[in-house]
Amino acid sequence: MKTFKIILMLLVVATISAFTGDNSRGYKVGDEASDFTLKNIDDTMVSLSDYKEAKGFIVVFTCNMCPYSVANEDRLIALDKKYKKKGFPVIAINPNDPEVSKGDSFEAMKVRAKEKGFTFPYLFDEGQKVYPKYGATKTPHVYVLNKKNDKLIVEYIGAVDDSSRNEQNVKECFVENVVEALLKGEKPTKTDTRAIGCSIKDKRNW
């Protein structure tokens, strides 16, 4: 009877974890982020260390197929155009496993980037090794990194703004406010928001 209760308790914990996710994994605001090397849609390998003059980065985990990601594409292009020249370029990463999400293959990424005219790198997280380090759970999921003494410090985690689907309803531009504060040498007032989007497609979790 005691053994049965223990097994039942373990099953309950496992079920709760499956639905809530592991909130302890990945970076928190204030953590140092490590660099990565991923393949870009132009078949070159890209690392954050390649950007010698960058003051930081707007790293966003996104994809081809999620309607939330699609709804944010124009906003990401606008952010890149506005802040790349000021030292905060957008770096987009597709974390999805194409075996689970058929429209998220590397070749499909090339097509989508050309269709939309992406102005930023669109990298493929092959083997899905980078997104777990960050703790990303959704597409899109944004991490603003700030260079401090040659370290990449996480300054913000969450959504692009307060209207995940409809750009016309945006009242607060989370990422833009964070980058503006950092450019002024100030501490952002809002550093953590809820990322709203599609779950990252990883067969290890399905």
C-alpha positions in Angstrom: 0.0 0.0 0.0 2.8 2.4 0.9 4.6 1.6 -2.4 1.4 2.3 -4.3 1.1 5.7 -2.6 4.6 6.6 -3.5 4.1 5.6 -7.2 0.9 7.5 -7.3 2.6 10.6 -5.9 5.4 10.3 -8.5 2.8 10.1 -11.2 1.0 13.2 -10.0 4.3 15.2 -9.8 5.3 14.0 -13.4 1.8 15.1 -14.7 2.1 18.5 -13.1 5.6 19.0 -14.5 4.4 18.1 -18.0 1.8 20.8 -17.9 3.6 23.5 -16.0 7.1 23.0 -17.5 10.4 23.3 -15.7 10.7 27.0 -14.6 14.1 26.4 -13.0 15.9 25.8 -16.2 17.6 28.4 -18.4 18.7 31.9 -17.8 17.2 34.5 -15.4 17.6 38.2 -15.6 21.1 39.1 -14.5 22.7 35.8 -15.6 25.6 35.7 -18.0 24.6 34.1 -21.3 27.1 31.9 -23.2 27.9 32.3 -26.9 26.8 29.9 -29.5 27.6 29.0 -33.1 24.7 28.2 -35.4 24.1 27.9 -39.1 22.5 31.0 -40.8 20.1 30.8 -43.8 23.0 31.9 -46.0 24.9 28.7 -45.0 27.5 30.6 -42.9 28.1 29.9 -39.2 27.2 32.7 -36.9 28.3 33.5 -33.3 27.5 36.5 -31.1 31.3 37.0 -30.9 31.3 37.9 -34.6 29.6 41.2 -33.8 32.7 43.0 -32.4 31.0 46.4 -32.3 27.7 45.3 -30.8 26.6 46.7 -27.5 24.2 43.8 -27.0 21.7 41.7 -28.8 17.9 41.1 -29.2 17.9 37.3 -29.3 14.5 35.9 -30.3 13.5 32.3 -30.6 11.0 32.2 -33.4 9.9 29.9 -36.3 8.0 29.7 -39.6 4.8 28.0 -38.6 3.6 29.5 -35.3 0.9 32.3 -36.0 2.3 34.3 -33.0 5.8 34.2 -34.6 4.3 35.2 -38.0 2.4 38.1 -36.3 5.7 39.4 -34.8 7.9 39.2 -38.0 7.3 42.8 -39.1 8.0 44.0 -35.5 11.3 42.1 -35.4 12.3 43.6 -38.8 11.5 47.1 -37.4 13.4 46.5 -34.2 16.5 45.3 -36.2 16.3 48.3 -38.5 16.0 50.7 -35.6 18.6 49.2 -33.2 21.1 47.3 -35.3 22.9 50.6 -36.2 22.8 51.6 -32.5 24.5 48.4 -31.4 21.6 46.0 -30.6 20.9 43.8 -33.7 18.2 41.1 -33.8 19.4 37.5 -33.8 16.6 35.1 -34.7 16.9 31.4 -33.9 14.5 28.6 -34.9 14.4 26.1 -32.1 11.9 23.7 -33.5 12.6 20.1 -34.6 11.6 19.8 -38.2 10.7 16.2 -37.6 7.9 17.4 -35.3 7.1 20.7 -37.1 7.4 19.9 -40.8 7.3 23.6 -42.0 10.4 24.5 -39.9 13.1 22.8 -41.9 16.3 24.7 -42.7 15.3 24.9 -46.3 11.8 26.3 -45.4 13.6 28.9 -43.2 15.4 30.1 -46.2 12.2 30.5 -48.1 10.4 32.3 -45.3 13.3 34.7 -44.7 13.4 35.6 -48.4 9.6 36.1 -48.6 9.6 38.5 -45.6 12.9 40.2 -46.4 14.5 39.4 -43.0 17.2 42.0 -42.3 18.7 39.8 -39.5 20.3 36.4 -39.2 17.9 33.5 -39.0 19.7 30.6 -37.4 18.8 27.0 -37.1 19.2 25.4 -33.6 20.3 22.1 -35.0 20.1 19.4 -32.4 18.1 21.8 -30.2 21.1 22.6 -28.0 20.8 26.4 -27.6 17.2 27.0 -26.6 17.3 24.8 -23.5 20.3 26.8 -22.2 18.3 30.0 -22.5 15.2 28.4 -21.1 13.0 29.4 -24.0 9.6 27.7 -24.0 7.7 29.6 -26.7 7.9 31.0 -30.2 8.4 33.9 -30.0 10.5 34.2 -26.9 12.9 37.2 -26.5 16.1 37.7 -24.6 17.8 41.1 -24.5 21.5 40.7 -23.8 23.8 43.6 -22.8 27.6 43.6 -23.1 29.3 44.3 -19.8 33.0 43.8 -19.4 33.0 41.4 -22.4 30.2 39.4 -20.7 26.7 39.0 -22.1 24.2 39.8 -19.4 20.5 39.0 -19.7 18.6 42.2 -19.1 15.1 41.1 -20.3 13.1 37.9 -20.9 9.6 37.7 -22.4 7.5 39.1 -25.2 8.2 41.8 -27.8 5.3 43.9 -26.6 1.9 43.7 -24.9 -0.1 42.5 -28.0 1.1 39.2 -29.2 -1.2 38.8 -32.2 -2.3 42.3 -33.3 0.3 45.0 -33.7 -2.4 47.6 -34.0 -3.3 47.0 -30.3 0.2 47.5 -28.9 0.3 49.9 -25.9 3.6 49.0 -24.4 6.8 48.1 -26.4 8.7 45.9 -23.9 11.8 45.2 -25.9 12.0 48.7 -27.3 11.8 50.2 -23.8 14.5 47.9 -22.5 16.9 48.7 -25.3 16.3 52.4 -25.0 17.1 52.3 -21.3 20.3 50.3 -21.9 21.4 52.8 -24.6 21.0 55.5 -22.0 23.0 53.6 -19.4 19.9 53.0 -17.3 18.5 49.9 -15.7 15.2 48.8 -17.5 12.1 49.1 -15.3 10.4 46.0 -16.7 12.8 43.1 -17.1 10.5 40.0 -17.2 7.2 39.5 -19.0 5.2 36.5 -20.1 6.2 35.1 -23.5 3.0 34.3 -25.4 3.2 31.9 -28.4 3.4 28.3 -29.5 5.3 25.7 -27.5 8.7 24.8 -28.9 8.5 21.6 -30.9 11.0 19.1 -29.5 10.4 15.4 -29.9 12.2 14.8 -26.6 9.3 16.5 -24.9 6.5 15.0 -27.0 
